[in-house]
Amino acid sequence: MNPKRRRMLATPLLAAPILAACATPAPRPMKLLILGGTGLTGPHQVRYALSRGHQVTLFNRGRRPKEWPAAVEELVGDRDKNDYAALRGRQWDVCIDNPSSVPHWVRDAAAVLKGQVGHFISISTLSVYASDREPGQDENAPLHRYTGPDAMAETMTALRANMALYGPLKAEVEREAARQFGEAHCTVIRPGLIVGPGDETDRFSYWPLRVQRGSRVLTPPLADPVMFIDARDLAEWTVRMAEQRAAGRFNAFGPAQTLSMGSMLEQMRSSLGSTAEWVEASTSFLQKHKVSAWGDLPVWVPGDGATAGFHRRSNARAVAQGLSFRTVADTTQAFMAWWAQQDEKRRVAPLRAGLKPEREAELLAKLASAKAA
């Protein structure tokens, strides 16, 4: 067997919580190429695309095999090494590029794919924006500019060593995609925090797991806004955008209406049947005690100052194009069902984000002392 090509894989789908939503067939089946396809959103894209009647080809390093409910062609190559041989001489209607974080990945892929795909979708990020200070900004807000000597020389190794490059390099990825495939044949999707079943980062997971544990829960200001997107909503909408060949740039996070930190937690508590009690800390208290937004208290960033606009960006363009959102309760329950299927070692290990129990207890005590003073 050609080592660059794996067999068509079709196995029973065992994990019910990550089944694609029941979907009607697309008006016209397409040949879909997904670069990546094994991360958080990729498996949801695959399952939804199959449910819509599309032919799916994945291209990745072949290190994270998945189970699919129907035949999926899987091609093997290494983008770090400019290894796209398995894609040569092939044609697809649409390519979805999930993982590109450095611009040379797009340039190198285009050397093989340009003229071979009808439309190119680049999954970007809200981190491309130069400022998060102004509420209500849309897709036309200024983007970061890479200021190094050569963006094309930047590698994934360099990016992992300096995550300050992430936003500027993702902005360059967007520009390169437009240069290579043309504005009329290119879609850029900018998600915010991606959450739900399959999330290995724990950047959202901390909250449902903490709420389920109950007792007194340290929270940031409950009135601050939060926005995110369920991986299933993002994946399914991306496939529908591929069907439409909808060109342009779109902020992809929700919900459609304003959601506060407090409302998010209340919906989690209700869906889990928890008796957790909120203990609200001010931004100044959290900053004084070096409690980091996004990391120690995931999802949240301060709703004023330099991040006042982060969770207040406009998603009107994406909503008008059909982006829809599951409820917080749905996302919470689906995540918890997925979490219950993880092996015990993963479930008992310290989370990758969020406060450790002993650190939270220490902060609760300090907050109580401050309020008593």
Secondary structure, 3 states (H helix, E strand, C coil): CCCCEEEEECCCCCCHHHCCCCCCCCCCCCEEEEECCCCCCHHHHHHHHHHCCCEEEEEECCCCCCCCCCCEEEEECCHHHCCCHHHCCCCEEEEEECCCCCHHHHHHHHHHHCCCEEEEEEECCHHHECCCCCCCCCCCCCECCCCCCCHHHCCHHHHHHCHHHHHHHHHHHHHHHHHHHCHHHEEEEEECCEECCCCCCCCCCHHHHHHHHCCEEEECCCCCECCEEEHHHHHHHHHHHHHHCCCEEEEECECCCCCEHHHHHHHHHHHHCCCCEEEECCHHHHHHCCCCECCCECCCCCCCHHHCCHHHCCCHHHHHCCCCCCCHHHHHHHHHHHHHCCCHHHHHCCCCCCCCHHHHHHHHHHHHHHHHC
